[in-house]
Amino acid sequence: MPKYCLLLLLPLLLLHCKREENLLLGEWQGTLVTEEGDSLRLDPREITFRFTPDNRYAFTSTLRYREAGTWRYDSGYLFAQDTTQPSNSERVVAVETLTLDSLVLRMQADSAAQRMVYLLRTSPRPPE
């Protein structure tokens, strides 16, 4: 009997992961960036993401930084591969919050400090 329960739960788990992945689709703009709990002195609106259904992304940040490439979502983590520079390795950030209109990413900064990026959806919500 336990084998059958596991077989029934697996499709539900896969559907849940796909639904979360679909929530990422669209355009996002930063509202706040913190490091170790303190706000950073920068304009968070310069931080933007665009995730498309073909698993491509575009990212802009402060100081006119831009990148684009491929992305995938798996078990609460966002994996991004910048394809504008062939030597860049895949980056992984934790997705702390993902709702229809809010996205919170947790990452390690260059200083090894924990950085949180809070974003709001700026595009229409994805179809459910």
Contacts in CASP RR format, 6 or more apart in sequence:
PFRMAT RR
TARGET T0000
AUTHOR 0000-0000-0000
METHOD contacts of the structure
MODEL  1
MPKYCLLLLLPLLLLHCKREENLLLGEWQGTLVTEEGDSLRLDPREITFR
FTPDNRYAFTSTLRYREAGTWRYDSGYLFAQDTTQPSNSERVVAVETLTL
DSLVLRMQADSAAQRMVYLLRTSPRPPE
17 73 0 8 1.000
17 74 0 8 1.000
17 75 0 8 1.000
19 128 0 8 1.000
20 73 0 8 1.000
20 76 0 8 1.000
20 95 0 8 1.000
20 98 0 8 1.000
21 73 0 8 1.000
22 126 0 8 1.000
23 98 0 8 1.000
23 99 0 8 1.000
23 100 0 8 1.000
23 126 0 8 1.000
24 51 0 8 1.000
24 71 0 8 1.000
24 73 0 8 1.000
24 78 0 8 1.000
24 98 0 8 1.000
24 103 0 8 1.000
25 51 0 8 1.000
25 52 0 8 1.000
25 53 0 8 1.000
25 126 0 8 1.000
26 50 0 8 1.000
26 51 0 8 1.000
26 52 0 8 1.000
26 121 0 8 1.000
26 123 0 8 1.000
26 126 0 8 1.000
27 48 0 8 1.000
27 49 0 8 1.000
27 50 0 8 1.000
27 121 0 8 1.000
27 122 0 8 1.000
27 123 0 8 1.000
28 48 0 8 1.000
28 49 0 8 1.000
28 50 0 8 1.000
28 51 0 8 1.000
28 103 0 8 1.000
28 119 0 8 1.000
28 120 0 8 1.000
28 121 0 8 1.000
28 122 0 8 1.000
29 44 0 8 1.000
29 45 0 8 1.000
29 47 0 8 1.000
29 48 0 8 1.000
29 119 0 8 1.000
29 120 0 8 1.000
29 122 0 8 1.000
30 44 0 8 1.000
30 45 0 8 1.000
30 47 0 8 1.000
30 48 0 8 1.000
30 117 0 8 1.000
30 118 0 8 1.000
30 119 0 8 1.000
30 120 0 8 1.000
31 44 0 8 1.000
31 45 0 8 1.000
31 118 0 8 1.000
31 119 0 8 1.000
31 120 0 8 1.000
32 39 0 8 1.000
32 44 0 8 1.000
32 116 0 8 1.000
32 117 0 8 1.000
32 118 0 8 1.000
33 39 0 8 1.000
33 40 0 8 1.000
33 42 0 8 1.000
33 44 0 8 1.000
33 47 0 8 1.000
33 115 0 8 1.000
33 116 0 8 1.000
33 117 0 8 1.000
33 118 0 8 1.000
34 40 0 8 1.000
34 115 0 8 1.000
34 116 0 8 1.000
34 118 0 8 1.000
35 109 0 8 1.000
35 111 0 8 1.000
35 113 0 8 1.000
35 114 0 8 1.000
35 115 0 8 1.000
35 116 0 8 1.000
36 113 0 8 1.000
36 114 0 8 1.000
37 116 0 8 1.000
40 115 0 8 1.000
42 62 0 8 1.000
43 62 0 8 1.000
44 117 0 8 1.000
44 118 0 8 1.000
46 60 0 8 1.000
46 61 0 8 1.000
46 62 0 8 1.000
47 60 0 8 1.000
47 61 0 8 1.000
47 62 0 8 1.000
47 117 0 8 1.000
47 119 0 8 1.000
48 58 0 8 1.000
48 59 0 8 1.000
48 60 0 8 1.000
48 122 0 8 1.000
49 57 0 8 1.000
49 58 0 8 1.000
49 59 0 8 1.000
49 103 0 8 1.000
49 119 0 8 1.000
50 57 0 8 1.000
50 58 0 8 1.000
50 59 0 8 1.000
50 123 0 8 1.000
51 57 0 8 1.000
51 71 0 8 1.000
55 70 0 8 1.000
55 71 0 8 1.000
55 72 0 8 1.000
56 68 0 8 1.000
56 69 0 8 1.000
56 70 0 8 1.000
56 71 0 8 1.000
57 68 0 8 1.000
57 69 0 8 1.000
57 70 0 8 1.000
57 71 0 8 1.000
57 80 0 8 1.000
58 66 0 8 1.000
58 67 0 8 1.000
58 68 0 8 1.000
58 69 0 8 1.000
59 66 0 8 1.000
59 67 0 8 1.000
59 68 0 8 1.000
59 80 0 8 1.000
60 66 0 8 1.000
66 84 0 8 1.000
67 82 0 8 1.000
67 84 0 8 1.000
67 85 0 8 1.000
67 88 0 8 1.000
68 82 0 8 1.000
68 83 0 8 1.000
68 84 0 8 1.000
69 80 0 8 1.000
69 81 0 8 1.000
69 82 0 8 1.000
69 83 0 8 1.000
69 84 0 8 1.000
70 80 0 8 1.000
70 81 0 8 1.000
70 83 0 8 1.000
71 78 0 8 1.000
71 79 0 8 1.000
71 80 0 8 1.000
71 81 0 8 1.000
72 78 0 8 1.000
72 79 0 8 1.000
73 79 0 8 1.000
73 95 0 8 1.000
76 94 0 8 1.000
76 95 0 8 1.000
76 98 0 8 1.000
77 92 0 8 1.000
77 93 0 8 1.000
77 94 0 8 1.000
77 95 0 8 1.000
78 92 0 8 1.000
78 93 0 8 1.000
78 94 0 8 1.000
78 95 0 8 1.000
78 105 0 8 1.000
79 90 0 8 1.000
79 91 0 8 1.000
79 92 0 8 1.000
80 90 0 8 1.000
80 91 0 8 1.000
80 92 0 8 1.000
80 93 0 8 1.000
81 88 0 8 1.000
81 89 0 8 1.000
81 90 0 8 1.000
81 91 0 8 1.000
82 88 0 8 1.000
82 91 0 8 1.000
93 105 0 8 1.000
93 106 0 8 1.000
93 107 0 8 1.000
94 105 0 8 1.000
94 106 0 8 1.000
94 107 0 8 1.000
95 103 0 8 1.000
95 104 0 8 1.000
95 105 0 8 1.000
95 106 0 8 1.000
96 104 0 8 1.000
96 105 0 8 1.000
96 106 0 8 1.000
96 116 0 8 1.000
97 103 0 8 1.000
97 104 0 8 1.000
98 104 0 8 1.000
100 121 0 8 1.000
100 125 0 8 1.000
101 120 0 8 1.000
101 121 0 8 1.000
101 125 0 8 1.000
102 118 0 8 1.000
102 119 0 8 1.000
102 120 0 8 1.000
102 121 0 8 1.000
103 118 0 8 1.000
103 119 0 8 1.000
103 120 0 8 1.000
103 121 0 8 1.000
104 116 0 8 1.000
104 117 0 8 1.000
104 118 0 8 1.000
104 119 0 8 1.000
105 116 0 8 1.000
105 117 0 8 1.000
105 119 0 8 1.000
106 114 0 8 1.000
106 115 0 8 1.000
106 116 0 8 1.000
107 114 0 8 1.000
107 115 0 8 1.000
107 117 0 8 1.000
108 114 0 8 1.000
108 115 0 8 1.000
109 115 0 8 1.000
END
